Amino acid sequence: MRIDLMAGATLSAALPAQNSQPVILVFDSGLGGLTVLEQVRRARPDAAYVYAADDAAFPYGALTEDRLVARVIAVMERLLLRHAPDLVVIACNTASTLVLPALRQRFVTPFVGVVPPIKPAAALTRTRLISLLATPGTVARAYTHDLVANFAGDCAVTLVGSKNLAGYAEAEMAGEPVSDAAILAEIAPCFVEGADGARTDVVCLSCTHYPLLLPRFERLAPWPVTWIDPAPAIARRVIQLLGEMPAHALDAPPACAVFTGGAGLNPALGRSLERRGLSETVIEAMPLTLC
């Protein structure tokens, strides 16, 4: 089945007037969606933002597909009732590929998803050697293989499923040390050198957690590559749906971070969130037994 993850709602009436101040909810299982939030806020700095992390169910890759769909629908239903967003960004590859069709069928609110950036990678590579760095679930999913076949058929694409990088990104945000050796072990399979001396020159970051570690990826990489973050493309799609910021926009209200569990909240994470413009953090308890 072909799914347009970057599409918005089919009901244009659900969108706010382009001269109003929209409420945008950015949703992820954890902290990875902060990389998407940053890009969307740059595009519409006047909007009101809610960042929702379903950390009570993190990591989503540990759930069966049926359980994940039920979980995201149940949590989203409560978030929509409490925050009434004009648009929701599903800033999670796993949830985007599995749950977006069900969300769009159930709710009239527009949803924008994230997709592995295979198409821009194929346009950028000169060596035709691309690596896709993702969670094991995303690497195994048929949707990912279809993307490769449709948009990078003339490239050699190495699929690298990392079990640990998302957790390392969460740990670093919470002030916990993560060694260079641990990170290098996860990204090393992305770097492929062919018999003709050609090397991987583009790596797709196909989990929204990974750009949180990008400075370390760049420093530890065996050779320079182009790292593609899908977040700017998501921000452009949001602008297509909501429009540009009006000339006389209102000042944006403080952004809020919502956690469904909150077990990982600590002072270091609170400071990290504040540096990213999330001045208020609340727990809206939604235990895993909710669905």
N, C-alpha and C positions, 0 to 999 in steps of 0.2 A: 504493500500500500504506500502510495506517495503522499507525504504530509508536507504542507508548506508551513514550516516552523516560523517563518518571518512574517507571515500574514497577520492581519489584525482581524477585528470583528467583521462579520458580513453585514451587520446592522450599523450603518453610519450614524443612526440616531442615538446610539449609545455614546458617541463621542461628545465632549463638551464643546461649546462655542470656542473658536480659536482665539478670541480676545479675553477669555476667562482664565482663571488660575486653576489649572488641573491638579488633581490629586493622583499621584503615581505610586503604585505599590510595587516594589521589587522583591521577588520571592526566591529563596533558595533553601536548601537543606541546612546550610551553615553559613559560613562567612565568605564563600567564593563570590556570591553575587555583589559584594561590595565593589568589585572591579567593574561590574556593569553599572551599578549605581553611580560611580564616579563619572563615567562617560555620559550617562543620561543627564546627570545634573549639569554638566558643562553645556549640554545642548539646550536644556530648559531650566536655567537657574532660578526662574521665578516660580516653579511648581512647588507644591507641597509633597513631601516624600515620606513614605513609610517603608522601612526596610524590614522584612519579615524573614526570620531564620527559623526553620522547623528543626531546631537542634534536638528536640525530643526524639526525633526519628533519624538523626544523622548516624551513619551515612546511608543514603537512600539505596546504595548498591547492595546493602545487606538484606533488603526486603524483596520478596517475590514480586513479580510484575503486577499481579492482581492486588496484592496488599498495598503496593505503592500507589496504584491508581485510586484505590479506596481512601488511602491516607491523605493524598493531596486534595482530593475532592472535599473530604470532610474538613480539613484545615482551611482550605480556600473559602468554603461556605461561611465559616466563622469570621475570617478576615474581611470578607466583602461586607458582611453585616456590620462589623465594628468600624471599619474605616471608609467604606463607600468610595473606593477609588474610581477614577475615570478610566484608568488603564492599568493593566497588570503586566509586568515583565517577569516571565518565568526564567530566571537567571541560572538555570541548571540544565545541563545537557540531558541527564537521565530523565528528569521530569518532562522536559520538552518533547523528547522523542516518544515517550510512553503515554503522557497524560493530556497533552494539549487538545487532541480531538474531543476527549470526554469533557474537558473544561468548557470548550466552546459550545458544545452541545447543551450543557447544563445551564450556563450563565450567559447573560447578554453583555456583560462587561468585556471589552476588547482585551485579548491576550496576545502578547508578543513573546516568541520563544527564542532559543539560542540553538545554533546549528554548528557542527564542526566546520571550520573554514577551509574546506577542501578546494572549493572553486577559486577563491583568491590565491591560494597556495599554488595551484596549477598555473595560474596566470603569471606568478612571480618567479617561479623556479627557472633557473637557467640550466642546471645539471639534470633536471627531470627526476631528481631523487628527493622525495618528500617524506617526512615522518609525521605521524599523527599521534600526539601524546594525550592520553585520555584515561579514564577509569576502565577497569576490565569489562564492566558492563557495556560501556559505550563502544569499546573495541569489538565486542562480540555481536553487537546488535546489527541486524540485517540492514537497518536504515543507513548505518555508517558505510557498510560495504556497497550499498547502492550509490551513495554519494561518490565514492571512489570510482566506481564503474562509470558513472554518468559524467563526471567532471574532471577526472584525472586518469582516464584510460590509457594515455600515452606516457604515464609516469610510473616509476617504481615507488610504491607507497608502503612504508614500513609502519605497521600499527603497533603501538607500544602501550600496553595496559599497565598502568601503575597502581599498585594496591595502597601505596603509602603517601603519595604526594599531597592529597587533599588533607589528610590528617596532619602532615608536616606544616602545611599552610595555616591550619587552625592553631596548631601549637605555637608557631612563631607569632601569630597575632596575639596570643595569650601570654607572650613573654617567656615561653619555654624554649630552651636551646635545641636547635636541630643542627647536627654536624654537616659539614660540607660533604663528607664521605657518604652520608646517608642520601643526600640529595643527588650527588653525582651518580650513585648506583641506580637511581630511578631514571635519570635522563640519558645515561650513557648509551642505551640501545637505540636512541634516536639518531645517533651519529654513525652513518654507514658510508664506507668507502668501497667503491666498485673496483673491479679488476683493472679498469682503464684509468684509475686514479680519480674518477669523478666522486664527489662527496655530496652528502646531504647538504642542501643549502636553505631549506625552508622547513620549519617545524610548526605544526598547527597546535595551538594550545586549546584542547577540546574539553577542558573542564574549567569552569570559571574560577576555581580556587587557584589555578596555576599562575596567572599573572601576579598574584600576591608574592610569588617567589621569583619573579622574572629577573630582578637584579642579580640574584644568586645564580640563576640559570646562565645568564650572560657571562658572569665571571668564571663559572666552572666549566663552560662548554669547551670541548677539545678544540674546536675551531669556530669562527664566527658564522652564524646563520641568521636568517630572518625569522623572528618569532611572530606568529600571527595571533593576535588577540581578537576574538569576535565581538568584543564589547562596542567598539566604535560603529560597527554595522548595525548593532541593535539600537544604538542611540539615533542613528539616521532613520531607522524604521519608526521609532517613536515620533520623531519630528514629522515624518510623512503622515502619520495618523493624527497628531495633535496640532501640527502647525508650528511655525517659529514663535519665539517669544515676542509678544506684542511690544511695540515701541514704548508704551507707557505702562509697563507691567508693574504689578504690585510687588512689594518685597516678599520674598519667600518666608513662610513660617519655619520655625526650627524643625529639622528632620528628626524622626523618631525611629528607634530600632526596637523591634518586637521579637522576643524569643519565646518559643513554645515550651521550652524546658528550663533553660537558664543554668544548668549544672556547671557549665564551663565559664560562667561569668566571674571575673576577678578584676582587681584594680588595674592590672596591666591591659587586659582586654578593654576595659572601660576607657582607658586613655587612648588606645588604638582607635576605638570607635569615635571618640571626640575629635581626634586628629582628622578623621574622615567626615567630620561635619555632623555626626549623630550625637547631639547633645543630650538626648533623653533616651533612656533604655528602660523598657518595661517587660515584664513576663506575663504573657497571656497563656496560662497553663493549658496545654493540649496534649495529654499523655499519649503514648503510643497505643494504648488500649482504646483510644477514641474511635477508631474505625473498626 
